[in-house]
Amino acid sequence: MKKSTTYRFGMAVISFLSCLPVFAQFSISGTVRETGGSALPGAAVTLEGTYKGTITDAGGSFSLPNLKSGTYQVRVTLLGFEPMMKLVELQKNTILSFELPRSVVMVDEVVVSATRANQKTGIAYTDVTRKELNKLNLGQDIPQLLNYTPSLVATSDAGAGVGYTGFRIRGSDATRINVTLNGIPYNDAESQGTFFVDMPDFASSVSSIQIQRGVGTSTNGAGSFGATVNIQTNTLEKEPYAESNITAGSFGTFKANVLAGTGLLNNHFVVDARLSKITSNGYIDRASSDLKSYYLSAGYYTNKSFIRLNMFSGQERTYQAWGGVPENMLKTNRTYNPYTYDNEVDNYQQDNYQLISAHELSRNWRLNASLFYTKGRGYYEQFRQADKLSRYKLPPVIFGRDTIRVTDLIRRRWLDNDFYGTVFSLDYNSFGKLTANVGGGWNQYTGKHFGEVIWARFASTGTIRHRYYDNDAVKTDFNVFAKAFYQFTPKLNAYADMQVRTVGYSFLGFDNDFRNVQQDANLTFFNPKAGFTYTLNDRSSIYASYGVGNREPNRNDYTQSTPASRPKAETLHDWEAGYKSQTQRLAFTANLYYMKYRNELVLTGQINDVGAYNRVNIPNSYRAGIELEAGALLARQLRWNVNATFSRNKVQRFTEYLDNYDTGVQETRVYTNTDIAFSPTLIAGSQLLYTPVKGLEVGLLSKYVGKQYLDNTSNQNRKLNPYFVNDIRVIYTIKPRFMNEIAFTLLLNNVLNELYESNGYTFSYIAEGRVATKNFYYPQAGRNFLAGVRVRF
């Protein structure tokens, strides 16, 4: 009988492998202790330049087996202790002993430790370091810098990553993503969205970002339904420095900043500062941005405590590109902007003040406490053609027998707000089997919303800056949480995390008699979470977790409804399970998730009892998927980081409401098992990095985003097409004697000139007996470039 091709191929592979040399396998093991003291469990032990790593057990011991002979840098780190590095020439099994001295001063990372995930937390998370941010930080906003992280889709109104930008994680929009700065809430209290445009060049003052996908761990601020983004600003730099970055590129994009720090003065004091300016004309016509910001931080440190005052401010002036491009113009004028008035701008300034402190009460106990205040004030200006005078509380204008009821006018809609509060945590570490945190926060938001008419062709009885509405709101948010991690066996660790959150909101809304009156809403949420991790062997582990999240409706959900039609809060049940494996040359993670929603808020087109197209609750929907991440050292000079998310995102029953202009009533369409809007079934990212010579890195950066629907009907005529974008990044770094380093970066974006849209919106109606649909899109830039130089002393 003729042998199969598969059999012959298999035998050939076996024969080939049998001829390969057998490499000896050795191990590096040892202990980590405090200088002159006891063992240190939980210390991270890594081999620099590889994916190999572990953490010390309850006795402070570690083991790194299955290593080839060679030279290794073994690095040991633990929060609160000075890191230590040892060089090992590995030719036999080697035993090391590390004694870590206490940090000379307390480190800033302690303030976010209570709300960040770690290797013992059974959830999916990604850490982004300052080094990784610097590679892409050429003036684009933070969502663009995080574009290659798993399950994330970034978008830009202006199409070039400067100005109004946003992201979705696992299909969840920014209003469902909790964002904190040093553990302090940043989401807008009313819309729950995050406006990175108000923090221009903030990434230049960031030391690390952690993205927790799903419910995540308990944190402060808005409810997490898609992810938590935990941003930490500058950490202590003990040596003085000065730095400047200059970037220029397509669409008139320009960035310049100056950074400086004193280093640790007299072993106690430190001051850091940054001043930035970014301008861009935008890819979309007239979608310009003029952005300014500063960051100033002063701190006092001892070995057992620190206190730091951060002050940072951003001022943005962006020409509006919110309207989108009509579908029928995409092929003829992709940069179309419906706004033509020369001052159709958004003008806003936000000032942030943070007083952050940490105090070691004893070897096992630490207290972290912060105060914050954020002041925002600004407006967006609009030209309105033939608008009704009655909308602005103005009577008609009468000229003889003529009555004028509409006029051209220019209006400004203002927001003047104050946001202040505190966050705190009490952390316990037994340096054994138990670590725990008790924490929480309180904050209050006051928002003054008002509108002014600054010009009108027919002003009626109005005067300049005629105020036509005034609406004040107050929102109070309080939460407490308790977390505990316990090492049951050397291989099994489990955690429990409980949070209670209360929300009180006072606002101007409609009562059951349709009168506009001041009202109140009060909600209480219980958000439990639990999980475990189990170490299978020295290379791999598994984990699983379950968490509950709750989230209140947004401002418009309250103000544009009555108590009878007001939507309910949303609830999420999140199950996560994963597998992690690390060897010298390969790191791999697979994370399964199932996110079950109750009362998810979506737009259906339904008009409520006060005539608003408000969001409504849908009973059942879910997201299920698998997130895959891998990092591979393909060769000594070639590294490949890749991730992919395969998901299924469904609404079990969806009712669409369509205005029928023929009959004057709404008609309904019922759909079952449709796709959740803006939730692609496949998202993939890749970074192929090549370092041919010292100081030079060439990277091919790729992103694929599958088809997305603009609403929940799965209608093929209302969708975003899939897209595959490739960028090339070249970084060349030199270190001359007279300065720390000079880095040149060239970023060639969308080198294949892919024509794609990353966001959009749709609405449909019935006219002349047919359903008509209007789609609007936000095209992203074709082939373009950014070039920058960074000089650091």
Sequence and secondary structure as in RCSB ss.txt:
>XXXX:A:sequence
MKKSTTYRFGMAVISFLSCLPVFAQFSISGTVRETGGSALPGAAVTLEGTYKGTITDAGGSFSLPNLKSGTYQVR
VTLLGFEPMMKLVELQKNTILSFELPRSVVMVDEVVVSATRANQKTGIAYTDVTRKELNKLNLGQDIPQLLNYTP
SLVATSDAGAGVGYTGFRIRGSDATRINVTLNGIPYNDAESQGTFFVDMPDFASSVSSIQIQRGVGTSTNGAGSF
GATVNIQTNTLEKEPYAESNITAGSFGTFKANVLAGTGLLNNHFVVDARLSKITSNGYIDRASSDLKSYYLSAGY
YTNKSFIRLNMFSGQERTYQAWGGVPENMLKTNRTYNPYTYDNEVDNYQQDNYQLISAHELSRNWRLNASLFYTK
GRGYYEQFRQADKLSRYKLPPVIFGRDTIRVTDLIRRRWLDNDFYGTVFSLDYNSFGKLTANVGGGWNQYTGKHF
GEVIWARFASTGTIRHRYYDNDAVKTDFNVFAKAFYQFTPKLNAYADMQVRTVGYSFLGFDNDFRNVQQDANLTF
FNPKAGFTYTLNDRSSIYASYGVGNREPNRNDYTQSTPASRPKAETLHDWEAGYKSQTQRLAFTANLYYMKYRNE
LVLTGQINDVGAYNRVNIPNSYRAGIELEAGALLARQLRWNVNATFSRNKVQRFTEYLDNYDTGVQETRVYTNTD
IAFSPTLIAGSQLLYTPVKGLEVGLLSKYVGKQYLDNTSNQNRKLNPYFVNDIRVIYTIKPRFMNEIAFTLLLNN
VLNELYESNGYTFSYIAEGRVATKNFYYPQAGRNFLAGVRVRF
>XXXX:A:secstr
    HHHHHHHHHHHHHHHS    EEEEEEEEEETTS B TT EEEETTSS EEE  TTSEEEEEEEESEEEEEE
EE TTB  EEEEEEESS EEEEEEE B SS  GGGGTTTTS  TTS S EEEEEHHHHHHH SS  HHHHTTTST
TEEEEESSSSSSSSEEEEETTB GGGEEEEETTEE S TTT    GGGSTTGGGGEEEEEEEESS S  SSS  S
SEEEEEEE    SS EEEEEEEEEGGGEEEEEEEEE   BTTTEEEEEEEEEEEE  SSTT  EEEEEEEEEEEE
E SSEEEEEEEEEEEEEEE   S EEGGGTTT TT  S  STT EEEEEEEEEEEEEEEE SSSEEEEEEEEEEE
EEEEEEEEEEEEEGGGGT   EEETTEEE EEEEEEEEEEEEEEEEEEEEEEEE SSSEEEEEEEEEEEEEEEEE
EEEEEESS TT  TTEEEEEEEEEEEEEEEEEEEEEESSSSEEEEEEEEEEEEEEEEEEE TTS EEEEEEEEEE
EEEEEEEEEE SSSEEEEEEEEEEEE   HHHHHTS TTT    EEEEEEEEEEEEE SSEEEEEEEEEEEEEEE
EEE     TTS   EEEEEEEEEEEEEEEEEEEEETTEEEEEEEEEEEEEEEEEEEEEEETTTTEEEEEEEEEEE
 TT  SEEEEEEEEE SSTTEEEEEEEEEE  EESSTT  TTSEE  EEEEEEEEEEEE  TTSSEEEEEEEEES
TT    EEEEEEEEEEETTEEEEEEEEEE   SEEEEEEEEE 
